[in-house]
Amino acid sequence: MPDSVKNFIGKALNLMEQHSVFSAGLNWKNIRDTANALSKNAATFKEAAPGIQYAFNALGDKHGWLVFGDEEYRNPAFRPDTGRISQNIKQAASKGPKIYAGIVKKEYAYISIPFFGGQTEAQMTAFAQRRQDSLFTVINENTKGIIIDLRLNAGGNMFPMFAGLSNVLGETDFAIYPTAIKDSIEKNSITNNGVAVNGRVITPLPKTYGDLSAHPVALVIGPVTGSAGECLAAGFIGRDKTALIGETTAGYTTANDGFFLHGNDYGMVLAVGYLRDRYGNVYPENVKPDIEVLGGDDFFNPENDKKIQAAVKWIDLQK
């Protein structure tokens, strides 16, 4: 094995041991020995994949993945659980990541927030502004409350999602995480109509349409709601006049971070922590609804949708 390949494997395993939230308690000597044995004949970085994949599988990381050139690898033990997803939601998801906005029964503003994976500043700002603009079109003087539908939100980048709803959430912390520095924390907040991490604004919103933070908000969640979608749902926990309605989420509640191995062609995304809310409460498995409504999805006919009906009923009870 060339030294460059040996170092490549060593760096990959070191990153897993040092950063993965699942690394504690694993026998890293045995993992290294087995990984090196599996890749003992590797002459290139790509040929070293079997050993690195073995070590990654040993972590039991459901949310992370490896990148080998143009190929991605995920732990085969964690296949997506589609059994809980209704046929109606599968059909809605097949139409792609679109923002849907409307008015239910003339008194309830409705917006569906889809998956969004853009990472550049321009992409994030554009998505956040489109969402804010879409919400503005369905808010009027008769609005009793806001329904935010996350049933098609399988994840992506949470910051523009929060920025687009900044005037609904209100100026507040929405997540608190411990950092590697002793006794220090990282705060994710809504500040000046944008998202800030420890006071540094990441996604400022160019234009907003007034303070909506006093409106009751019902967030509709389900088995597709995952990753950043789960972060968005948890970020509203603790907001006044707010309820999660629907079904338990997909269960991708680890906080991920990316690491390069060799240039831009090889790397890994590892779970490095767990989702937390504004109080620091941890969500190690999923996010559960306050009001459970199983099935009854009719995504494109909201007034016939059992979860939307429950949201309307809950909003009517708020003062």
C-alpha positions, 0 to 999 in steps of 0.5 A: 500500500502506498504511503499516501493511501495509508495516510488517507485511510488513517485520516479518515478513521481519525476524523471518525474517532475524533468527531463522530457522536457515536465514536465513544465506546467503540474499539478503535484498535480493532476497527483500524486493524480490520479496515487496513486488512480490508484495504491492504491491496489498495493502490488508489484512494478509491480502492481504499473504500472497503476499509473506510466503509467498514469503519463508517458502518461501525459508527452506526451513523444513520444520517451521515455519508461518505463521498468517493469521487462522484459516488456517495456511500451510506450505511446499508443498515439504515434504509429509508423507512417509507412504510409510514408515508401515505400514498397521498404524501408520496404523490405530493413529494413526486412533484418536487420541492415547491412552495405552496401557499394559500388560504384555508376557509378564508381565515387561515394562512397556509404555507408548505415549506419544502426541502432546500439544499442550496448553500451559497449566500445568493441561493439562501437569500433567494429561497428565504425571500421567496418564502417570505413573499409567499407568506405575505400573499396569504396574510390579511386582516382576517387571518386567525392563524398560520399553518406551516406544512413541513410534511414534504420537508426532508431536510437540506439547509435550515438557515434559509428556512428559518430566515423565511419565517423570521417574522413569524418566529420573532426575535428569539433563540431557536436552538442552543448547542454546547461547543467544544470549548468548555462551558460555552454554547452556540446560539442560533437566533432570529435577529433583524429579520435574519438568522444569526449564529452567536450574533453573526448574521448568516441569512439576512432577509432583504424585505419583510412584511411586518411582525407576525409573531403574535399569530397562533402557528400550527406546524404540520409534521410527518414521516417525511419531515427530516433533518433540517425539517426536524430542526425547523419544527423543533425551533418553534418549540417554546414559541407562544401559541404554537403546536406541532400537529401530525405524525412523528418525524423521520428521525434524522435529528443529528447535527452533521458536519463535513470533512475533506479527505483529499481535495474536493473529491473525497470526504465524509459527512458525520453526525457530530451532535444532536438536535436541540431546541431553545432550551437545550433539550436534546432530540436524539431520535425524532420530533413528536407532535403535540397533537397526533393525527395519523393518516388522513392526508389530502395535501392538495385539498387542505380543507379535506386534510385531517391534519389541516382540519386539526390545525384549524380546530387548534387555532380556533381555541387560541385567544 
